[in-house]
Amino acid sequence: MPETPQDPRVELGRRLADLRQKHGLTVRGLAAACELDESNLRVIEKGEGNPRLVTVLKVAGVLEANLGKLFEG
């Protein structure tokens, strides 16, 4: 039986959380660096909600992440 594709929001959240941890940042620290509300970042990392592109760009910029790689399957 083929594997069901993961929800892209969940994949994005997991990738962002992994990058944040690799950079040694807490959710609070990353949120402050991105000028985001900490609860908003937690929702994104859990794969809930639909983050705005500008929000993803801010987070990716702080984490020095390639935006395309964040969305690769």
Sequence and secondary structure as in RCSB ss.txt:
>XXXX:A:sequence
MPETPQDPRVELGRRLADLRQKHGLTVRGLAAACELDESNLRVIEKGEGNPRLVTVLKVAGVLEANLGKLFEG
>XXXX:A:secstr
       HHHHHHHHHHHHHHHTT  HHHHHHHHT  HHHHHHHHHT S   HHHHHHHHHHTT  HHHHH  
